[in-house]
Amino acid sequence: METKVVSAHIPLPLAEKVKDLAQRLERSKAWVDQEEERHRLTLEALADVDSGNVIEHQTVQVWAESLDSGNPLPLPVDGHQTEPTEQLPT
């Protein structure tokens, strides 16, 4: 994958905090930034779960199984779904 370097102006205290953390962990500043983003996304996902914004495993499994059929089901999007839309074949 090709990449491009970009620059951004950030407050000096934040830049120092990132630099100090990177040095303490013996990692790059980019790694610290990546881990912060991963942490933020994890907290966001956990908040979704806490609010009930989930799709039941069986519903996703039925959808995934349908992808190999001639009539795939639409992507499940109902965040408050509690029952699968179809039963798995037994």
N, C-alpha and C positions, 0 to 999 in steps of 0.2 A: 504494500500500500504506500502510495506517495504521501508525503507530509509537507507541511509548510510551517515555518517558524513565524509566530506572531508576537507582538509586544503589547503590553498593557500597563497603564499607570495604575498603581495601587497604593494605598496609604503606607507610609514607611513602617508603622508599627506592625502591620500585617505582613509586610515583606520580611521584616526581622523575625517575626514569629515562625513563618514558613521556613526561613533559612535555618533558624535554631533547631526546629523540629527535624528538618532533613539531616542536619549534622548529627544530632543526637541519635537518630535512627540509622545513620549511615545509608541514607537513601537520597535520591535526587529530589529537587523541589517539585519536579513534574510528578514524581511518584506520590508525594504528599498531597498534591492537588488531586490526583486521580483517586486516592484513598478517601479524601474528603467527599468527593462526588459520589463514590460508591456508598459511603456512610449515609449521605443525604438521601440517596435513592432508596436505601434500605429502610430508613425511617419513614419515608413517604409510602413505601409498600406496606409496612406494618400498620400505618395509619389507615390505609385502605382496608386491610384485613379487619382491624378493630371496628371500622364503620360498616362491616358486612359487605363490602364491595369485592366479592369473590365469585368465582364460578366453580361449582362442585366438580371434583375430580372425574366422577363418572360422566358428567356432561361433556367435559373436554375429551375424555376417552372415546365416547360415542362419536363425537365430531371427528377426532383423529382417524378412527376406524373408517369413517365414511369417505375419507379422502382417497382411498384406494378403490372406491366403488364408482359406478357410472353416474351416480347421483349424489355428489358430496353435499353435506349439510352446510348451511351458512355458518360463519364464525360465531361462536357463542359470545354475546356481548352483555347480556343481562347481569349486571353486577350483584343483584340480590336474588339470583336464582337458587332455589333450594332443591329442586327435583330435576333429574336429567330429562332432556326433551325426548329421548328414546331409550329403550332398554338395549343393553348389549346382547347379542345372540349368545345362547348358552350351548 
